[in-house]
Amino acid sequence: MDAELKAKWVKALRSGKYQQARGQLKDGDRYCCLGVLCDIAGRGEFETRDRLGDSFVYNGDRTQGTLPEQLSVEIELSPIAESTCWKMNDQRFLTFPEIADWIEENL
């Protein structure tokens, strides 16, 4: 992962600007840690769908719970790192600052 994008992601997670969500990238005005990455990466956009909630759209690929595969490849976030972040957010219920600490130390 590019050092500049990593630093921007860590800073965003620690900023207090984002309220934490679970189970999808974005839920109204709340985000999971991967949703924050989507928001700050400057690629693609969130789209609100009626009963389906918010989707992230990147080059025609629409997703709600994981990064679009092409975006993961482009920003060089491995499937293992993505899965670890997802688990910290959705299964272990770590806070954004705790996830930021892991990202800073391991990516």
C-alpha positions as CSV (number, residue, x, y, z in Angstrom):
1,M,0.0,0.0,0.0
2,D,1.2,3.5,-0.9
3,A,2.6,5.2,2.2
4,E,0.7,8.4,1.4
5,L,-2.6,6.6,1.2
6,K,-1.9,4.6,4.3
7,A,-1.1,7.8,6.3
8,K,-4.3,9.4,5.0
9,W,-6.3,6.4,6.0
10,V,-4.8,6.2,9.5
11,K,-5.4,10.0,9.9
12,A,-9.0,9.7,8.8
13,L,-9.7,6.8,11.2
14,R,-8.2,8.8,14.1
15,S,-9.9,12.1,13.1
16,G,-13.3,11.6,14.8
17,K,-14.9,12.7,11.5
18,Y,-16.2,9.2,10.8
19,Q,-18.8,7.4,12.9
20,Q,-18.3,3.7,12.9
21,A,-20.6,1.2,11.2
22,R,-20.6,-2.5,11.1
23,G,-21.7,-5.0,8.4
24,Q,-21.3,-2.7,5.3
25,L,-18.9,-0.1,3.9
26,K,-21.3,2.7,4.5
27,D,-24.6,2.9,6.4
28,G,-26.1,6.4,6.1
29,D,-23.5,8.7,7.7
30,R,-21.6,5.8,9.3
31,Y,-18.7,3.9,7.8
32,C,-16.7,0.7,8.5
33,C,-12.9,1.1,8.4
34,L,-12.9,-0.1,4.7
35,G,-15.6,2.4,3.9
36,V,-13.4,5.1,5.3
37,L,-10.7,3.9,2.9
38,C,-13.1,4.0,0.0
39,D,-14.1,7.6,1.0
40,I,-10.6,9.0,1.2
41,A,-9.0,7.1,-1.7
42,G,-10.5,9.5,-4.2
43,R,-11.7,6.8,-6.5
44,G,-15.3,5.7,-7.0
45,E,-18.3,7.0,-5.1
46,F,-21.0,6.0,-2.7
47,E,-24.4,5.6,-4.1
48,T,-27.6,5.4,-2.0
49,R,-30.0,2.7,-3.0
50,D,-33.5,2.6,-1.6
51,R,-34.0,-0.4,0.6
52,L,-30.5,-1.9,-0.2
53,G,-28.6,0.8,1.7
54,D,-25.4,2.5,0.4
55,S,-23.2,0.9,-2.2
56,F,-19.7,1.8,-3.3
57,V,-19.3,2.0,-7.1
58,Y,-15.9,1.8,-8.7
59,N,-15.5,1.3,-12.5
60,G,-19.0,-0.2,-12.7
61,D,-18.3,-2.7,-9.8
62,R,-20.9,-2.1,-7.0
63,T,-20.3,-3.5,-3.5
64,Q,-21.6,-3.0,0.0
65,G,-19.4,-5.1,2.3
66,T,-16.0,-5.4,0.7
67,L,-13.7,-3.3,-1.5
68,P,-14.2,-3.7,-5.2
69,E,-11.5,-6.2,-6.3
70,Q,-10.0,-3.8,-8.9
71,L,-9.6,-1.1,-6.2
72,S,-8.0,-3.6,-3.8
73,V,-5.5,-4.5,-6.5
74,E,-4.8,-0.8,-7.5
75,I,-4.2,0.3,-3.9
76,E,-2.2,-2.9,-3.2
77,L,-4.3,-4.0,-0.2
78,S,-3.9,-7.7,0.0
79,P,-7.0,-10.0,0.6
80,I,-5.5,-11.0,3.9
81,A,-5.1,-7.3,5.1
82,E,-8.6,-6.5,3.9
83,S,-10.0,-9.5,5.7
84,T,-8.1,-8.6,8.9
85,C,-9.5,-5.1,8.8
86,W,-13.0,-6.4,8.2
87,K,-12.7,-8.8,11.1
88,M,-11.4,-6.1,13.4
89,N,-14.3,-3.8,12.6
90,D,-17.2,-6.3,12.3
91,Q,-16.3,-9.3,14.5
92,R,-13.9,-8.0,17.1
93,F,-15.6,-4.6,17.4
94,L,-12.3,-2.7,17.6
95,T,-12.5,1.1,17.5
96,F,-11.2,3.1,14.6
97,P,-8.1,4.3,16.6
98,E,-7.3,0.6,17.5
99,I,-7.7,-0.4,13.8
100,A,-5.5,2.6,12.8
101,D,-2.8,1.4,15.2
102,W,-2.8,-2.1,13.5
103,I,-2.7,-0.5,10.0
104,E,0.2,1.7,11.0
105,E,2.2,-1.2,12.4
106,N,1.3,-3.9,9.9
107,L,0.8,-2.4,6.4
